[in-house]
Amino acid sequence: MVAMTTTITTLSLLFWTVCFISADQLSDSDHQALGETSKGGLWEEYKHSHFSSNGTPIVHSFGVEPAFTGRDFFLDFRSRRGDGFHEQEIETELEWAFTRRFGVILEQSYVIEEEGGDTTEGFGNFAIVPRVVLLEESRYILTSQLEIVLPTASKRLGGREMALAPGLAAWFDLGNWWTLNAQVGVEHIFDEDETEFLFGLGLVKTIGCFSSDSASHCQHHPSSEGLFNLLFEVTGSVALSGDEKGEESVEGLIGFSFGLTSQMDLRLGYEYPISTPREFDHSVVGGLIWHF
């Protein structure tokens, strides 16, 4: 186990170093994204925008990490029910771009579990996700990230585990205000010496800009106010090693998001299991996004 832990840690650090150097070199070329030409390199000043240089909306998915950088705060509530249990979770997430291409995501949750008449609650593990944008073009963005999960969960909940998950996230402009968020990665849980392959796809269709201004004005305005988006997602994992090797867990989501104001989005989704055996019967998630 010590050898595996050392190997995973070394590879993760090497992965992050290569991505960091590559981003600085790639960003010297003339790429366009988020509405303007980028020539400033890795340390170019961050500028907030909800549209690509083609005028395509850039929208967050629920379960797929974004390839684009931002300064946003997420507050979501999830209610999940299954055979004899009810789990409620409050999820908070801060995305903060230090520069145009370099940022971090901080994640923390609070969980309430009800099963067999007993109720257990407490904080989940805290996660830090440094990320670097490797490529920016008018129709796609590619980002590397390294999720670091710290064993800070409440003891009564269990699951206090240290984990590392290097991965890639991408955003694609499919045309006609259809976009795709995609994510792949490998997570290693040190305490259990288990490794999982993680994946996620989030299809987004922006069907209109419902604001007091015209759609043309909305398209060229940095705000997401008035944008109505339909969300379709598939996320999952496959165990590559450990006691559950070969087992998979896949779930889907159908939902929407709407720009209430220039600084706040509302979103709501329904989650359902795809793989068997089912880990839950159904789940509802909703929340708000604050843009800074």
C-alpha angles and dihedrals in degrees: 000000000000091000092049092048092050092048094049092047093049093047092048093052091045090049092052093046092051092047092049093051093043092052092053091051097043093048091064089074124084105270128160126212142135091029105307145054116277119214100139099092128220094327098049113135116268117245120189118234137156095201136064123232087268091058093253116146115248107214134183121239122213102237103017120082112236122248090209123079122238148155104242140137120214127201114182134170120204128191114191126181132189143149103331097336140091120194124190122188135185110203125195125187133176119198113192126179112204090185136357091278107022126067148131139231122213119197132189132163139188116212133200115191124191118187132150093354093305125113124205125179141171146114122308126222118298117238132200118194117187111191141185127199106231101182135017124187132156091259104032145026127198122197135180122212142175116209113206113195114198122205096242100125119129110270093232090061096050122208097101095162137156113222141169123205119181113188152144130249127195139188123203131191104218095181134254090055093302113132136176129214113197134181137181130175149141121242124198118196107204102197092054095031090229130145127201135187110226127200140170139178124191119186115196128192117189103203099183152332108251105189138119089261126069122272089247091057091046091051092057096040119094092227127095091210111138096012113136115198133186114214127206118177143175119188132168152136139233121206110235097181141004133054092319097048112158095017118125136200120198130171137173136216136201118189150119142237130206132192105236095178138349089274104034137057127189121211138179133181144177117219126201135177119254103176126063138268089046118233091199140000102230141338138198123204130182139160153131135273121209117202119208 
